[in-house]
Amino acid sequence: MKRTALFPGSFDPFTAGHLNILVRALTIFDEVVVAVGINQAKRGYFTIDQRKDIIRQACKGLDGVRVISYDGLTVDICRELGIRHIVRGVRNMTDFDNEQAIADANRHFYPEVDTIIIPTAQEYSHISSSAVRDVISHHGDISMFIPGGVVLPDVE
């Protein structure tokens, strides 16, 4: 039986830290579905299609990765796809506490789902999508924050 996990997030943009979590998740699962969540209440920095393209660039050459977008609850897309594992990355204890609370809520709505929390490797623990967006907006060098080979689109 194929073991599949969902790796959900806004990925605005997908960072080197996200890639680190994904690569490590692929050592546990046969397939990881990277799911770009659509938040109707927020206007993203990059469009959903741009985010999916960035992720595809970052994952070029990786087997077992599928990229989708979804609107709604994460557990609903898990149920729809028959996925029983969610992968989440954490950078610090604050992230861990937040992810633990979300995992508990997800289990309440979909008892069959388990969340696997993977700590980001130390060299990526300072990277966040919001920090990357801030560096971009100030025309700084983001090359150390995003996966190699990724070319970010221009944002107007």
Secondary structure, DSSP 8 states (H G I E B T S, - for coil): ---EEEEEE--TT--HHHHHHHHHHTTT-SEEEEEEEE-TTS--SS-HHHHHHHHHHHTTT-TTEEEEEEES-HHHHHHHHT--EEEEEESSHHHHHHHHHHHHHHHHH-TT-EEEEEE--GGGTT--HHHHHHHHHTT---TTTS-TT-------
